[in-house]
């Protein structure tokens, strides 16, 4: 019930020019924004959105906060943003500027607030994506070599195990 009230209230406040503060649900922005951390979203103008900002927007999943990977502007169309969660690897979403509600201006980790668009946060995000990609590749390589091992073991066992 609370979630059903939260979304329209949040949207209304941001559209009225007020900031909103709430606990972030989910892990799509880990490690920048961790599940349960407080974040403050402020209204923002489309023209002020830059690569690296974290935007709150309407999606089919509900309200979502993801990082701007690219801003696409065309003279005849409204601006669009290519967004990605820091924990998502390569999944990107194209969002029309009319879906944008505001910019995540502050995240509170313990007693220390920080700007998720700061250089430090963006570098940590990039490092996290790189490490995650390497871990996925190592996992896939290990999975592939495990598929080969049983065949080798069967051959090895067949060669040794005939006599009792």
Phi and psi in radians as a Rosetta constraint file:
Dihedral C 1 N 2 CA 2 C 2 CIRCULARHARMONIC -1.086 0.35
Dihedral N 2 CA 2 C 2 N 3 CIRCULARHARMONIC -0.666 0.35
Dihedral C 2 N 3 CA 3 C 3 CIRCULARHARMONIC -1.143 0.35
Dihedral N 3 CA 3 C 3 N 4 CIRCULARHARMONIC -0.629 0.35
Dihedral C 3 N 4 CA 4 C 4 CIRCULARHARMONIC -1.117 0.35
Dihedral N 4 CA 4 C 4 N 5 CIRCULARHARMONIC -0.527 0.35
Dihedral C 4 N 5 CA 5 C 5 CIRCULARHARMONIC -1.489 0.35
Dihedral N 5 CA 5 C 5 N 6 CIRCULARHARMONIC -0.541 0.35
Dihedral C 5 N 6 CA 6 C 6 CIRCULARHARMONIC -1.079 0.35
Dihedral N 6 CA 6 C 6 N 7 CIRCULARHARMONIC -0.883 0.35
Dihedral C 6 N 7 CA 7 C 7 CIRCULARHARMONIC -1.022 0.35
Dihedral N 7 CA 7 C 7 N 8 CIRCULARHARMONIC -0.933 0.35
Dihedral C 7 N 8 CA 8 C 8 CIRCULARHARMONIC -1.124 0.35
Dihedral N 8 CA 8 C 8 N 9 CIRCULARHARMONIC -0.594 0.35
Dihedral C 8 N 9 CA 9 C 9 CIRCULARHARMONIC -1.159 0.35
Dihedral N 9 CA 9 C 9 N 10 CIRCULARHARMONIC -0.779 0.35
Dihedral C 9 N 10 CA 10 C 10 CIRCULARHARMONIC -1.066 0.35
Dihedral N 10 CA 10 C 10 N 11 CIRCULARHARMONIC -0.836 0.35
Dihedral C 10 N 11 CA 11 C 11 CIRCULARHARMONIC -1.043 0.35
Dihedral N 11 CA 11 C 11 N 12 CIRCULARHARMONIC -0.811 0.35
Dihedral C 11 N 12 CA 12 C 12 CIRCULARHARMONIC -1.077 0.35
Dihedral N 12 CA 12 C 12 N 13 CIRCULARHARMONIC -0.787 0.35
Dihedral C 12 N 13 CA 13 C 13 CIRCULARHARMONIC -1.089 0.35
Dihedral N 13 CA 13 C 13 N 14 CIRCULARHARMONIC -0.798 0.35
Dihedral C 13 N 14 CA 14 C 14 CIRCULARHARMONIC -1.144 0.35
Dihedral N 14 CA 14 C 14 N 15 CIRCULARHARMONIC -0.696 0.35
Dihedral C 14 N 15 CA 15 C 15 CIRCULARHARMONIC -1.141 0.35
Dihedral N 15 CA 15 C 15 N 16 CIRCULARHARMONIC -0.487 0.35
Dihedral C 15 N 16 CA 16 C 16 CIRCULARHARMONIC -1.492 0.35
Dihedral N 16 CA 16 C 16 N 17 CIRCULARHARMONIC 0.075 0.35
Dihedral C 16 N 17 CA 17 C 17 CIRCULARHARMONIC 1.534 0.35
Dihedral N 17 CA 17 C 17 N 18 CIRCULARHARMONIC 0.248 0.35
Dihedral C 17 N 18 CA 18 C 18 CIRCULARHARMONIC -1.790 0.35
Dihedral N 18 CA 18 C 18 N 19 CIRCULARHARMONIC 2.548 0.35
Dihedral C 18 N 19 CA 19 C 19 CIRCULARHARMONIC -1.365 0.35
Dihedral N 19 CA 19 C 19 N 20 CIRCULARHARMONIC 2.677 0.35
Dihedral C 19 N 20 CA 20 C 20 CIRCULARHARMONIC -2.206 0.35
Dihedral N 20 CA 20 C 20 N 21 CIRCULARHARMONIC 2.554 0.35
Dihedral C 20 N 21 CA 21 C 21 CIRCULARHARMONIC -2.230 0.35
Dihedral N 21 CA 21 C 21 N 22 CIRCULARHARMONIC 2.244 0.35
Dihedral C 21 N 22 CA 22 C 22 CIRCULARHARMONIC -2.737 0.35
Dihedral N 22 CA 22 C 22 N 23 CIRCULARHARMONIC 2.903 0.35
Dihedral C 22 N 23 CA 23 C 23 CIRCULARHARMONIC -1.423 0.35
Dihedral N 23 CA 23 C 23 N 24 CIRCULARHARMONIC 2.305 0.35
Dihedral C 23 N 24 CA 24 C 24 CIRCULARHARMONIC -1.336 0.35
Dihedral N 24 CA 24 C 24 N 25 CIRCULARHARMONIC 2.172 0.35
Dihedral C 24 N 25 CA 25 C 25 CIRCULARHARMONIC -1.624 0.35
Dihedral N 25 CA 25 C 25 N 26 CIRCULARHARMONIC 2.515 0.35
Dihedral C 25 N 26 CA 26 C 26 CIRCULARHARMONIC 1.651 0.35
Dihedral N 26 CA 26 C 26 N 27 CIRCULARHARMONIC 3.092 0.35
Dihedral C 26 N 27 CA 27 C 27 CIRCULARHARMONIC -2.205 0.35
Dihedral N 27 CA 27 C 27 N 28 CIRCULARHARMONIC 0.231 0.35
Dihedral C 27 N 28 CA 28 C 28 CIRCULARHARMONIC -1.158 0.35
Dihedral N 28 CA 28 C 28 N 29 CIRCULARHARMONIC -0.353 0.35
Dihedral C 28 N 29 CA 29 C 29 CIRCULARHARMONIC -1.854 0.35
Dihedral N 29 CA 29 C 29 N 30 CIRCULARHARMONIC 0.211 0.35
Dihedral C 29 N 30 CA 30 C 30 CIRCULARHARMONIC -1.129 0.35
Dihedral N 30 CA 30 C 30 N 31 CIRCULARHARMONIC 2.392 0.35
Dihedral C 30 N 31 CA 31 C 31 CIRCULARHARMONIC -1.632 0.35
Dihedral N 31 CA 31 C 31 N 32 CIRCULARHARMONIC -0.061 0.35
Dihedral C 31 N 32 CA 32 C 32 CIRCULARHARMONIC -1.134 0.35
Dihedral N 32 CA 32 C 32 N 33 CIRCULARHARMONIC -0.869 0.35
Dihedral C 32 N 33 CA 33 C 33 CIRCULARHARMONIC -2.142 0.35
Dihedral N 33 CA 33 C 33 N 34 CIRCULARHARMONIC 2.055 0.35
Dihedral C 33 N 34 CA 34 C 34 CIRCULARHARMONIC -1.682 0.35
Dihedral N 34 CA 34 C 34 N 35 CIRCULARHARMONIC 2.649 0.35
Dihedral C 34 N 35 CA 35 C 35 CIRCULARHARMONIC -0.901 0.35
Dihedral N 35 CA 35 C 35 N 36 CIRCULARHARMONIC 2.188 0.35
Dihedral C 35 N 36 CA 36 C 36 CIRCULARHARMONIC 1.597 0.35
Dihedral N 36 CA 36 C 36 N 37 CIRCULARHARMONIC -0.117 0.35
Dihedral C 36 N 37 CA 37 C 37 CIRCULARHARMONIC -1.317 0.35
Dihedral N 37 CA 37 C 37 N 38 CIRCULARHARMONIC 2.618 0.35
Dihedral C 37 N 38 CA 38 C 38 CIRCULARHARMONIC -1.343 0.35
Dihedral N 38 CA 38 C 38 N 39 CIRCULARHARMONIC 2.402 0.35
Dihedral C 38 N 39 CA 39 C 39 CIRCULARHARMONIC -2.364 0.35
Dihedral N 39 CA 39 C 39 N 40 CIRCULARHARMONIC 2.564 0.35
Dihedral C 39 N 40 CA 40 C 40 CIRCULARHARMONIC -1.976 0.35
Dihedral N 40 CA 40 C 40 N 41 CIRCULARHARMONIC 2.218 0.35
Dihedral C 40 N 41 CA 41 C 41 CIRCULARHARMONIC -1.950 0.35
Dihedral N 41 CA 41 C 41 N 42 CIRCULARHARMONIC 2.284 0.35
Dihedral C 41 N 42 CA 42 C 42 CIRCULARHARMONIC -1.999 0.35
Dihedral N 42 CA 42 C 42 N 43 CIRCULARHARMONIC 2.553 0.35
Dihedral C 42 N 43 CA 43 C 43 CIRCULARHARMONIC -1.060 0.35
Dihedral N 43 CA 43 C 43 N 44 CIRCULARHARMONIC 2.590 0.35
Dihedral C 43 N 44 CA 44 C 44 CIRCULARHARMONIC -2.552 0.35
Dihedral N 44 CA 44 C 44 N 45 CIRCULARHARMONIC 2.765 0.35
Dihedral C 44 N 45 CA 45 C 45 CIRCULARHARMONIC -1.570 0.35
Dihedral N 45 CA 45 C 45 N 46 CIRCULARHARMONIC 2.537 0.35
Dihedral C 45 N 46 CA 46 C 46 CIRCULARHARMONIC -0.980 0.35
Dihedral N 46 CA 46 C 46 N 47 CIRCULARHARMONIC -0.718 0.35
Dihedral C 46 N 47 CA 47 C 47 CIRCULARHARMONIC -1.161 0.35
Dihedral N 47 CA 47 C 47 N 48 CIRCULARHARMONIC -0.308 0.35
Dihedral C 47 N 48 CA 48 C 48 CIRCULARHARMONIC -1.647 0.35
Dihedral N 48 CA 48 C 48 N 49 CIRCULARHARMONIC -0.042 0.35
Dihedral C 48 N 49 CA 49 C 49 CIRCULARHARMONIC -1.297 0.35
Dihedral N 49 CA 49 C 49 N 50 CIRCULARHARMONIC 2.296 0.35
Dihedral C 49 N 50 CA 50 C 50 CIRCULARHARMONIC -2.194 0.35
Dihedral N 50 CA 50 C 50 N 51 CIRCULARHARMONIC 2.766 0.35
Dihedral C 50 N 51 CA 51 C 51 CIRCULARHARMONIC -0.978 0.35
Dihedral N 51 CA 51 C 51 N 52 CIRCULARHARMONIC 2.325 0.35
Dihedral C 51 N 52 CA 52 C 52 CIRCULARHARMONIC 1.768 0.35
Dihedral N 52 CA 52 C 52 N 53 CIRCULARHARMONIC -0.362 0.35
Dihedral C 52 N 53 CA 53 C 53 CIRCULARHARMONIC -1.138 0.35
Dihedral N 53 CA 53 C 53 N 54 CIRCULARHARMONIC 2.722 0.35
Dihedral C 53 N 54 CA 54 C 54 CIRCULARHARMONIC -1.936 0.35
Dihedral N 54 CA 54 C 54 N 55 CIRCULARHARMONIC 2.100 0.35
Dihedral C 54 N 55 CA 55 C 55 CIRCULARHARMONIC -1.870 0.35
Dihedral N 55 CA 55 C 55 N 56 CIRCULARHARMONIC 2.539 0.35
Dihedral C 55 N 56 CA 56 C 56 CIRCULARHARMONIC -1.712 0.35
Dihedral N 56 CA 56 C 56 N 57 CIRCULARHARMONIC 2.262 0.35
Dihedral C 56 N 57 CA 57 C 57 CIRCULARHARMONIC -2.548 0.35
Dihedral N 57 CA 57 C 57 N 58 CIRCULARHARMONIC 2.855 0.35
Dihedral C 57 N 58 CA 58 C 58 CIRCULARHARMONIC -1.465 0.35
Dihedral N 58 CA 58 C 58 N 59 CIRCULARHARMONIC 2.275 0.35
Dihedral C 58 N 59 CA 59 C 59 CIRCULARHARMONIC -2.364 0.35
Dihedral N 59 CA 59 C 59 N 60 CIRCULARHARMONIC 3.068 0.35
Dihedral C 59 N 60 CA 60 C 60 CIRCULARHARMONIC -1.110 0.35
Dihedral N 60 CA 60 C 60 N 61 CIRCULARHARMONIC -0.399 0.35
Dihedral C 60 N 61 CA 61 C 61 CIRCULARHARMONIC -1.426 0.35
Dihedral N 61 CA 61 C 61 N 62 CIRCULARHARMONIC -0.158 0.35
Dihedral C 61 N 62 CA 62 C 62 CIRCULARHARMONIC 1.953 0.35
Dihedral N 62 CA 62 C 62 N 63 CIRCULARHARMONIC -2.744 0.35
Dihedral C 62 N 63 CA 63 C 63 CIRCULARHARMONIC -1.244 0.35
Dihedral N 63 CA 63 C 63 N 64 CIRCULARHARMONIC 2.333 0.35
Dihedral C 63 N 64 CA 64 C 64 CIRCULARHARMONIC -2.394 0.35
Dihedral N 64 CA 64 C 64 N 65 CIRCULARHARMONIC 2.494 0.35
Dihedral C 64 N 65 CA 65 C 65 CIRCULARHARMONIC -2.040 0.35
Dihedral N 65 CA 65 C 65 N 66 CIRCULARHARMONIC 2.082 0.35
Dihedral C 65 N 66 CA 66 C 66 CIRCULARHARMONIC -2.441 0.35
Dihedral N 66 CA 66 C 66 N 67 CIRCULARHARMONIC 2.846 0.35
Dihedral C 66 N 67 CA 67 C 67 CIRCULARHARMONIC -1.482 0.35
Dihedral N 67 CA 67 C 67 N 68 CIRCULARHARMONIC 2.484 0.35
Dihedral C 67 N 68 CA 68 C 68 CIRCULARHARMONIC -1.338 0.35
Dihedral N 68 CA 68 C 68 N 69 CIRCULARHARMONIC 2.099 0.35
Dihedral C 68 N 69 CA 69 C 69 CIRCULARHARMONIC -1.629 0.35
Dihedral N 69 CA 69 C 69 N 70 CIRCULARHARMONIC -0.627 0.35
Dihedral C 69 N 70 CA 70 C 70 CIRCULARHARMONIC -2.726 0.35
Dihedral N 70 CA 70 C 70 N 71 CIRCULARHARMONIC 2.527 0.35
Dihedral C 70 N 71 CA 71 C 71 CIRCULARHARMONIC -1.858 0.35
Dihedral N 71 CA 71 C 71 N 72 CIRCULARHARMONIC 2.212 0.35
Dihedral C 71 N 72 CA 72 C 72 CIRCULARHARMONIC -1.941 0.35
Dihedral N 72 CA 72 C 72 N 73 CIRCULARHARMONIC 2.054 0.35
Dihedral C 72 N 73 CA 73 C 73 CIRCULARHARMONIC -2.129 0.35
Dihedral N 73 CA 73 C 73 N 74 CIRCULARHARMONIC 2.362 0.35
Dihedral C 73 N 74 CA 74 C 74 CIRCULARHARMONIC -2.344 0.35
Dihedral N 74 CA 74 C 74 N 75 CIRCULARHARMONIC 2.493 0.35
Dihedral C 74 N 75 CA 75 C 75 CIRCULARHARMONIC -1.007 0.35
Dihedral N 75 CA 75 C 75 N 76 CIRCULARHARMONIC -0.651 0.35
Dihedral C 75 N 76 CA 76 C 76 CIRCULARHARMONIC -1.647 0.35
Dihedral N 76 CA 76 C 76 N 77 CIRCULARHARMONIC -0.119 0.35
Dihedral C 76 N 77 CA 77 C 77 CIRCULARHARMONIC -2.166 0.35
Dihedral N 77 CA 77 C 77 N 78 CIRCULARHARMONIC 2.724 0.35
Dihedral C 77 N 78 CA 78 C 78 CIRCULARHARMONIC -1.136 0.35
Dihedral N 78 CA 78 C 78 N 79 CIRCULARHARMONIC 2.714 0.35
Dihedral C 78 N 79 CA 79 C 79 CIRCULARHARMONIC -1.056 0.35
Dihedral N 79 CA 79 C 79 N 80 CIRCULARHARMONIC 2.605 0.35
Dihedral C 79 N 80 CA 80 C 80 CIRCULARHARMONIC -2.230 0.35
Dihedral N 80 CA 80 C 80 N 81 CIRCULARHARMONIC 2.692 0.35
Dihedral C 80 N 81 CA 81 C 81 CIRCULARHARMONIC -2.161 0.35
Dihedral N 81 CA 81 C 81 N 82 CIRCULARHARMONIC 2.380 0.35
Dihedral C 81 N 82 CA 82 C 82 CIRCULARHARMONIC -1.662 0.35
Dihedral N 82 CA 82 C 82 N 83 CIRCULARHARMONIC 2.060 0.35
Dihedral C 82 N 83 CA 83 C 83 CIRCULARHARMONIC -2.078 0.35
Dihedral N 83 CA 83 C 83 N 84 CIRCULARHARMONIC 2.671 0.35
Dihedral C 83 N 84 CA 84 C 84 CIRCULARHARMONIC -2.653 0.35
Dihedral N 84 CA 84 C 84 N 85 CIRCULARHARMONIC 2.436 0.35
Dihedral C 84 N 85 CA 85 C 85 CIRCULARHARMONIC -1.253 0.35
Dihedral N 85 CA 85 C 85 N 86 CIRCULARHARMONIC 2.498 0.35
Dihedral C 85 N 86 CA 86 C 86 CIRCULARHARMONIC -1.073 0.35
Dihedral N 86 CA 86 C 86 N 87 CIRCULARHARMONIC -0.444 0.35
Dihedral C 86 N 87 CA 87 C 87 CIRCULARHARMONIC -1.674 0.35
Dihedral N 87 CA 87 C 87 N 88 CIRCULARHARMONIC 0.095 0.35
Dihedral C 87 N 88 CA 88 C 88 CIRCULARHARMONIC -1.585 0.35
Dihedral N 88 CA 88 C 88 N 89 CIRCULARHARMONIC -0.183 0.35
Dihedral C 88 N 89 CA 89 C 89 CIRCULARHARMONIC 1.301 0.35
Dihedral N 89 CA 89 C 89 N 90 CIRCULARHARMONIC -1.767 0.35
Dihedral C 89 N 90 CA 90 C 90 CIRCULARHARMONIC -1.990 0.35
Dihedral N 90 CA 90 C 90 N 91 CIRCULARHARMONIC -0.059 0.35
Dihedral C 90 N 91 CA 91 C 91 CIRCULARHARMONIC -1.254 0.35
Dihedral N 91 CA 91 C 91 N 92 CIRCULARHARMONIC 2.131 0.35
Dihedral C 91 N 92 CA 92 C 92 CIRCULARHARMONIC -2.129 0.35
Dihedral N 92 CA 92 C 92 N 93 CIRCULARHARMONIC 2.654 0.35
Dihedral C 92 N 93 CA 93 C 93 CIRCULARHARMONIC -2.250 0.35
Dihedral N 93 CA 93 C 93 N 94 CIRCULARHARMONIC 2.348 0.35
Dihedral C 93 N 94 CA 94 C 94 CIRCULARHARMONIC -1.648 0.35
Dihedral N 94 CA 94 C 94 N 95 CIRCULARHARMONIC 2.182 0.35
Dihedral C 94 N 95 CA 95 C 95 CIRCULARHARMONIC -2.135 0.35
Dihedral N 95 CA 95 C 95 N 96 CIRCULARHARMONIC 2.251 0.35
Dihedral C 95 N 96 CA 96 C 96 CIRCULARHARMONIC -1.246 0.35
Dihedral N 96 CA 96 C 96 N 97 CIRCULARHARMONIC 2.528 0.35
Dihedral C 96 N 97 CA 97 C 97 CIRCULARHARMONIC -1.048 0.35
Dihedral N 97 CA 97 C 97 N 98 CIRCULARHARMONIC -0.403 0.35
Dihedral C 97 N 98 CA 98 C 98 CIRCULARHARMONIC -1.235 0.35
Dihedral N 98 CA 98 C 98 N 99 CIRCULARHARMONIC -0.284 0.35
Dihedral C 98 N 99 CA 99 C 99 CIRCULARHARMONIC -1.467 0.35
Dihedral N 99 CA 99 C 99 N 100 CIRCULARHARMONIC -0.311 0.35
Dihedral C 99 N 100 CA 100 C 100 CIRCULARHARMONIC -1.227 0.35
Dihedral N 100 CA 100 C 100 N 101 CIRCULARHARMONIC 2.348 0.35
Dihedral C 100 N 101 CA 101 C 101 CIRCULARHARMONIC -1.891 0.35
Dihedral N 101 CA 101 C 101 N 102 CIRCULARHARMONIC -0.615 0.35
Dihedral C 101 N 102 CA 102 C 102 CIRCULARHARMONIC 3.118 0.35
Dihedral N 102 CA 102 C 102 N 103 CIRCULARHARMONIC -3.136 0.35
Dihedral C 102 N 103 CA 103 C 103 CIRCULARHARMONIC -1.902 0.35
Dihedral N 103 CA 103 C 103 N 104 CIRCULARHARMONIC 2.352 0.35
Dihedral C 103 N 104 CA 104 C 104 CIRCULARHARMONIC -1.278 0.35
Dihedral N 104 CA 104 C 104 N 105 CIRCULARHARMONIC 1.924 0.35
Dihedral C 104 N 105 CA 105 C 105 CIRCULARHARMONIC -1.621 0.35
Dihedral N 105 CA 105 C 105 N 106 CIRCULARHARMONIC -0.437 0.35
Dihedral C 105 N 106 CA 106 C 106 CIRCULARHARMONIC -2.681 0.35
Dihedral N 106 CA 106 C 106 N 107 CIRCULARHARMONIC 2.454 0.35
Dihedral C 106 N 107 CA 107 C 107 CIRCULARHARMONIC -2.143 0.35
Dihedral N 107 CA 107 C 107 N 108 CIRCULARHARMONIC 2.416 0.35
Dihedral C 107 N 108 CA 108 C 108 CIRCULARHARMONIC -1.918 0.35
Dihedral N 108 CA 108 C 108 N 109 CIRCULARHARMONIC 1.988 0.35
Dihedral C 108 N 109 CA 109 C 109 CIRCULARHARMONIC -1.920 0.35
Dihedral N 109 CA 109 C 109 N 110 CIRCULARHARMONIC 1.866 0.35
Dihedral C 109 N 110 CA 110 C 110 CIRCULARHARMONIC 1.134 0.35
Dihedral N 110 CA 110 C 110 N 111 CIRCULARHARMONIC -2.177 0.35
Dihedral C 110 N 111 CA 111 C 111 CIRCULARHARMONIC -1.800 0.35
Dihedral N 111 CA 111 C 111 N 112 CIRCULARHARMONIC 0.168 0.35
Dihedral C 111 N 112 CA 112 C 112 CIRCULARHARMONIC -1.938 0.35
Dihedral N 112 CA 112 C 112 N 113 CIRCULARHARMONIC 1.865 0.35
Dihedral C 112 N 113 CA 113 C 113 CIRCULARHARMONIC -1.405 0.35
Dihedral N 113 CA 113 C 113 N 114 CIRCULARHARMONIC 2.617 0.35
Dihedral C 113 N 114 CA 114 C 114 CIRCULARHARMONIC -2.625 0.35
Dihedral N 114 CA 114 C 114 N 115 CIRCULARHARMONIC 2.806 0.35
Dihedral C 114 N 115 CA 115 C 115 CIRCULARHARMONIC -1.576 0.35
Dihedral N 115 CA 115 C 115 N 116 CIRCULARHARMONIC 2.083 0.35
Dihedral C 115 N 116 CA 116 C 116 CIRCULARHARMONIC -1.188 0.35
Dihedral N 116 CA 116 C 116 N 117 CIRCULARHARMONIC -0.177 0.35
Dihedral C 116 N 117 CA 117 C 117 CIRCULARHARMONIC -1.690 0.35
Dihedral N 117 CA 117 C 117 N 118 CIRCULARHARMONIC 0.060 0.35
Dihedral C 117 N 118 CA 118 C 118 CIRCULARHARMONIC -1.156 0.35
Dihedral N 118 CA 118 C 118 N 119 CIRCULARHARMONIC 2.790 0.35
Dihedral C 118 N 119 CA 119 C 119 CIRCULARHARMONIC -0.995 0.35
Dihedral N 119 CA 119 C 119 N 120 CIRCULARHARMONIC -0.765 0.35
Dihedral C 119 N 120 CA 120 C 120 CIRCULARHARMONIC -1.043 0.35
Dihedral N 120 CA 120 C 120 N 121 CIRCULARHARMONIC -0.809 0.35
Dihedral C 120 N 121 CA 121 C 121 CIRCULARHARMONIC -1.143 0.35
Dihedral N 121 CA 121 C 121 N 122 CIRCULARHARMONIC -0.693 0.35
Dihedral C 121 N 122 CA 122 C 122 CIRCULARHARMONIC -1.190 0.35
Dihedral N 122 CA 122 C 122 N 123 CIRCULARHARMONIC -0.664 0.35
Dihedral C 122 N 123 CA 123 C 123 CIRCULARHARMONIC -1.148 0.35
Dihedral N 123 CA 123 C 123 N 124 CIRCULARHARMONIC -0.725 0.35
Dihedral C 123 N 124 CA 124 C 124 CIRCULARHARMONIC -1.096 0.35
Dihedral N 124 CA 124 C 124 N 125 CIRCULARHARMONIC -0.699 0.35
Dihedral C 124 N 125 CA 125 C 125 CIRCULARHARMONIC -1.089 0.35
Dihedral N 125 CA 125 C 125 N 126 CIRCULARHARMONIC -0.795 0.35
Dihedral C 125 N 126 CA 126 C 126 CIRCULARHARMONIC -1.113 0.35
Dihedral N 126 CA 126 C 126 N 127 CIRCULARHARMONIC -0.729 0.35
Dihedral C 126 N 127 CA 127 C 127 CIRCULARHARMONIC -1.107 0.35
Dihedral N 127 CA 127 C 127 N 128 CIRCULARHARMONIC -0.723 0.35
Dihedral C 127 N 128 CA 128 C 128 CIRCULARHARMONIC -1.066 0.35
Dihedral N 128 CA 128 C 128 N 129 CIRCULARHARMONIC -0.791 0.35
Dihedral C 128 N 129 CA 129 C 129 CIRCULARHARMONIC -1.104 0.35
Dihedral N 129 CA 129 C 129 N 130 CIRCULARHARMONIC -0.704 0.35
Dihedral C 129 N 130 CA 130 C 130 CIRCULARHARMONIC -1.131 0.35
Dihedral N 130 CA 130 C 130 N 131 CIRCULARHARMONIC -0.831 0.35
Dihedral C 130 N 131 CA 131 C 131 CIRCULARHARMONIC -1.089 0.35
Dihedral N 131 CA 131 C 131 N 132 CIRCULARHARMONIC -0.735 0.35
Dihedral C 131 N 132 CA 132 C 132 CIRCULARHARMONIC -1.088 0.35
Dihedral N 132 CA 132 C 132 N 133 CIRCULARHARMONIC -0.712 0.35
Dihedral C 132 N 133 CA 133 C 133 CIRCULARHARMONIC -1.139 0.35
Dihedral N 133 CA 133 C 133 N 134 CIRCULARHARMONIC -0.738 0.35
Dihedral C 133 N 134 CA 134 C 134 CIRCULARHARMONIC -1.109 0.35
Dihedral N 134 CA 134 C 134 N 135 CIRCULARHARMONIC -0.739 0.35
Dihedral C 134 N 135 CA 135 C 135 CIRCULARHARMONIC -1.070 0.35
Dihedral N 135 CA 135 C 135 N 136 CIRCULARHARMONIC -0.727 0.35
Dihedral C 135 N 136 CA 136 C 136 CIRCULARHARMONIC -1.094 0.35
Dihedral N 136 CA 136 C 136 N 137 CIRCULARHARMONIC -0.739 0.35
Dihedral C 136 N 137 CA 137 C 137 CIRCULARHARMONIC -1.126 0.35
Dihedral N 137 CA 137 C 137 N 138 CIRCULARHARMONIC -0.762 0.35
Dihedral C 137 N 138 CA 138 C 138 CIRCULARHARMONIC -1.091 0.35
Dihedral N 138 CA 138 C 138 N 139 CIRCULARHARMONIC -0.728 0.35
Dihedral C 138 N 139 CA 139 C 139 CIRCULARHARMONIC -1.064 0.35
Dihedral N 139 CA 139 C 139 N 140 CIRCULARHARMONIC -0.786 0.35
Dihedral C 139 N 140 CA 140 C 140 CIRCULARHARMONIC -1.128 0.35
Dihedral N 140 CA 140 C 140 N 141 CIRCULARHARMONIC -0.711 0.35
Dihedral C 140 N 141 CA 141 C 141 CIRCULARHARMONIC -1.110 0.35
Dihedral N 141 CA 141 C 141 N 142 CIRCULARHARMONIC -0.747 0.35
Dihedral C 141 N 142 CA 142 C 142 CIRCULARHARMONIC -1.133 0.35
Dihedral N 142 CA 142 C 142 N 143 CIRCULARHARMONIC -0.701 0.35
Dihedral C 142 N 143 CA 143 C 143 CIRCULARHARMONIC -1.101 0.35
Dihedral N 143 CA 143 C 143 N 144 CIRCULARHARMONIC -0.732 0.35
Dihedral C 143 N 144 CA 144 C 144 CIRCULARHARMONIC -1.122 0.35
Dihedral N 144 CA 144 C 144 N 145 CIRCULARHARMONIC -0.700 0.35
Dihedral C 144 N 145 CA 145 C 145 CIRCULARHARMONIC -1.265 0.35
Dihedral N 145 CA 145 C 145 N 146 CIRCULARHARMONIC -0.513 0.35
Dihedral C 145 N 146 CA 146 C 146 CIRCULARHARMONIC -1.169 0.35
Dihedral N 146 CA 146 C 146 N 147 CIRCULARHARMONIC -0.567 0.35
Dihedral C 146 N 147 CA 147 C 147 CIRCULARHARMONIC -1.164 0.35
Dihedral N 147 CA 147 C 147 N 148 CIRCULARHARMONIC -0.538 0.35
Dihedral C 147 N 148 CA 148 C 148 CIRCULARHARMONIC -1.384 0.35
Dihedral N 148 CA 148 C 148 N 149 CIRCULARHARMONIC -0.550 0.35
Dihedral C 148 N 149 CA 149 C 149 CIRCULARHARMONIC -1.050 0.35
Dihedral N 149 CA 149 C 149 N 150 CIRCULARHARMONIC -0.793 0.35
Dihedral C 149 N 150 CA 150 C 150 CIRCULARHARMONIC -1.018 0.35
Dihedral N 150 CA 150 C 150 N 151 CIRCULARHARMONIC -0.650 0.35
Dihedral C 150 N 151 CA 151 C 151 CIRCULARHARMONIC -1.126 0.35
Dihedral N 151 CA 151 C 151 N 152 CIRCULARHARMONIC -0.740 0.35
Dihedral C 151 N 152 CA 152 C 152 CIRCULARHARMONIC -1.124 0.35
Dihedral N 152 CA 152 C 152 N 153 CIRCULARHARMONIC -0.735 0.35
Dihedral C 152 N 153 CA 153 C 153 CIRCULARHARMONIC -1.104 0.35
Dihedral N 153 CA 153 C 153 N 154 CIRCULARHARMONIC -0.694 0.35
Dihedral C 153 N 154 CA 154 C 154 CIRCULARHARMONIC -1.095 0.35
Dihedral N 154 CA 154 C 154 N 155 CIRCULARHARMONIC -0.752 0.35
Dihedral C 154 N 155 CA 155 C 155 CIRCULARHARMONIC -1.117 0.35
Dihedral N 155 CA 155 C 155 N 156 CIRCULARHARMONIC -0.748 0.35
Dihedral C 155 N 156 CA 156 C 156 CIRCULARHARMONIC -1.108 0.35
Dihedral N 156 CA 156 C 156 N 157 CIRCULARHARMONIC -0.755 0.35
Dihedral C 156 N 157 CA 157 C 157 CIRCULARHARMONIC -1.169 0.35
Dihedral N 157 CA 157 C 157 N 158 CIRCULARHARMONIC -0.701 0.35
Dihedral C 157 N 158 CA 158 C 158 CIRCULARHARMONIC -1.131 0.35
Dihedral N 158 CA 158 C 158 N 159 CIRCULARHARMONIC -0.594 0.35
Dihedral C 158 N 159 CA 159 C 159 CIRCULARHARMONIC -1.271 0.35
Dihedral N 159 CA 159 C 159 N 160 CIRCULARHARMONIC -0.449 0.35
Dihedral C 159 N 160 CA 160 C 160 CIRCULARHARMONIC -1.791 0.35
Dihedral N 160 CA 160 C 160 N 161 CIRCULARHARMONIC -0.488 0.35
Dihedral C 160 N 161 CA 161 C 161 CIRCULARHARMONIC -1.694 0.35
Dihedral N 161 CA 161 C 161 N 162 CIRCULARHARMONIC 0.377 0.35
Dihedral C 161 N 162 CA 162 C 162 CIRCULARHARMONIC -1.387 0.35
Dihedral N 162 CA 162 C 162 N 163 CIRCULARHARMONIC -0.518 0.35
Dihedral C 162 N 163 CA 163 C 163 CIRCULARHARMONIC -1.754 0.35
Dihedral N 163 CA 163 C 163 N 164 CIRCULARHARMONIC 2.517 0.35
